[in-house]
Amino acid sequence: MQCLKQHARTAMLHHPAARTYAALAAVAKQHVARVRIADIDARSSSIAPQLTDAFNRKHDYLRISLTEKCNLRCFYCMPEEGVDLSPRQQLLTDDEIVRLAELFVRNGVTKIRLTGGEPTIRKNIVELVGRLSSLRHLGLRSIGMTSNGLALHRKLPDLVYNGLTHLNLSLDTLDEFKFELITRRRGHDAVLKSLDTALDLAGLQAVKLNVVIVKGLNDSEVLDFVDMTKDRAISIRFIEFMPFTGNKWDKAKMIPSGDLLQSIASQYPDVRRVAGEPSDTARSYTIPGHLGSIAFISSMSDHFCSTCNRLRITADGNIKVCLFGPNELSLRDALRSGATDGELMDLVGMAVGRKKEKHAGMENIDVVNNRPMILIGGTIFSPPRKRLYNRARLLIPTFPLWAFGLSAQRLPTAQHSAYIHISAARTAERADKALTLTHLDVSGRPVMVDVSTKQVTSRSAIATGRIFLNKLAYDLITDPTSAQIGAAATSDSTAARVEKALSKGPVLLTAELAGIQAAKQTSSLIPLCHPLPLTHVRVNLAPDERDHSVRCEAEVRCDGKTGVEMEALTACTVSLLTVWDMVKAVAGQEMEIGAVTVVAKRGGKSGDWEKASPEEDEEDAA
């Protein structure tokens, strides 16, 4: 930018027509435009042919997802039923990420942005940013990150020191209660703390706040967000509500950016447009006297496909050329099959070459075969797999036959006419099989599954959940004496309610016993569950002072013909309900039970699996 200003000053001094201020300004503007065009042309010439699509769009911006996990559950990003986590071995390693990043930078990428899921959950993210920063001598100009900010403030100084240059924070409301409604989690204050930390760090070149606007939910806060730019050097970016798998998108809930701008202009009539790069997704505006700026990302009402310069690599190593397109191609499989850099770039070129001129209209975007938003920075969406691996949508060709040893002679990649992604094809074949509910017979009547032919094996399952309390109830559980003293100092009625709750006995011990008893009674509570000879039940309730909650973990084992997931879920749920019952006198209107899920399963035909619970996500982020 300083270089552009110097060119402008030179033009003003030497141009013969520059006799008035207006003439000087016009000449300077023209000269700056010519310099900017020349700069873009120079960068474009260094971009490899594989990164240029059929519409001459040159892709110099790479977004890399570091994880599929997130410590928030925003409704527009993650389906309410959640997503399955892929086994760790299916995700890209640090070395694989760095190799792909270096490959793209050598071929013309100048900007990398790290995404998720929530990227700060990746435990070694600080070191990874440092490794990516070492690519600057190859042409990398910036390293950005998009984060929800929940656990960012502690890591941010080290991230900036290691080379992070740009930060986008996601915050859709300034109201802490509405924050919980949108994200299904707490942590509003933590996000604001990360924002303040970012604005105080001199090493960050830009700090932006992403705000997804949903009609009837947070559109009343638009002017409040604009006010934040008065004394903060921040860009507030208003994003249109976009359709993805599982987020229940509704056109009536989407407010066009033009309507938002009109509303802002009614309050700030001197708001004016700011020139940006041709490939910018956001249209920026400034208000005189404000340190910051505002911008609009209008993916739905006024798309910017014609200047798109972005490519995405998902956490499981697929290249995705369009945010709204279902087609993907696996670079991970190529890496692990020994592909050379040239062969990898041939695959990249294949994907880029098939990029469409523009995505479908807002009402025709494929939300059946595309991933949920969280997994566009994550792993393949599992439930149900048929939705993802529909044969009509599967991107084939995607991989050379030689990589799988299907040809005796390894030919140069360019000579191959047949490509196939073996794992995806097999998944597609499995998906073609009819999906049935095992607890219904052919006439649709409920039946208990026949397990008589199954072998007896050792089985186990772990379920977790959490109950959120108010401070008084939390103190009652963890420090009854302190709760009594505090209640007595408050009012007689509060003291009476505390005494009533205390009269019921030790809360955690009683709730743990209730959970054990419930596990043994699962088949009596759930009508189609088999009665099982349980060999072990463990229930542990652990208070968490950070949010005045109690976390439950229930583990159940047996030697039997069917699994014990339902027993673990029942134990966990009943334990939490027992806590509710025992402290409802002091927190009946304020408690909340949530995030009850199976996090691990062992034994049986379907094999072993494990996933992180929401609580473990938060611990990783911390």
Secondary structure as UniProt FT lines:
FT   HELIX           2..14
FT   TURN            16..17
FT   HELIX           21..45
FT   HELIX           49..51
FT   TURN            54..55
FT   STRAND          61..65
FT   TURN            75..77
FT   TURN            80..81
FT   HELIX           88..90
FT   HELIX           94..106
FT   TURN            107..108
FT   STRAND          111..115
FT   HELIX           119..121
FT   TURN            123..124
FT   HELIX           125..133
FT   HELIX           134..138
FT   STRAND          142..147
FT   TURN            150..151
FT   TURN            153..155
FT   HELIX           156..161
FT   TURN            162..163
FT   STRAND          166..170
FT   HELIX           176..183
FT   HELIX           188..200
FT   TURN            202..203
FT   STRAND          206..213
FT   TURN            215..218
FT   HELIX           219..221
FT   HELIX           222..227
FT   TURN            228..229
FT   STRAND          235..240
FT   TURN            245..246
FT   HELIX           251..253
FT   HELIX           257..267
FT   TURN            269..270
FT   STRAND          272..274
FT   TURN            278..279
FT   STRAND          283..286
FT   TURN            288..289
FT   STRAND          293..297
FT   TURN            299..301
FT   HELIX           305..307
FT   STRAND          310..313
FT   TURN            315..316
FT   STRAND          318..320
FT   TURN            323..324
FT   STRAND          329..330
FT   HELIX           332..336
FT   TURN            337..338
FT   HELIX           341..353
FT   TURN            362..364
FT   TURN            367..369
FT   HELIX           373..376
FT   HELIX           385..388
FT   TURN            391..393
FT   HELIX           401..404
FT   HELIX           413..415
FT   HELIX           422..432
FT   TURN            438..439
FT   TURN            442..443
FT   TURN            452..453
FT   STRAND          457..468
FT   HELIX           471..478
FT   HELIX           480..490
FT   HELIX           492..502
FT   TURN            503..504
FT   HELIX           507..520
FT   HELIX           522..525
FT   TURN            527..528
FT   STRAND          534..544
FT   TURN            545..548
FT   STRAND          549..560
FT   HELIX           565..587
FT   TURN            588..590
FT   STRAND          592..602
FT   TURN            605..606
FT   STRAND          609..610
FT   HELIX           614..621
//
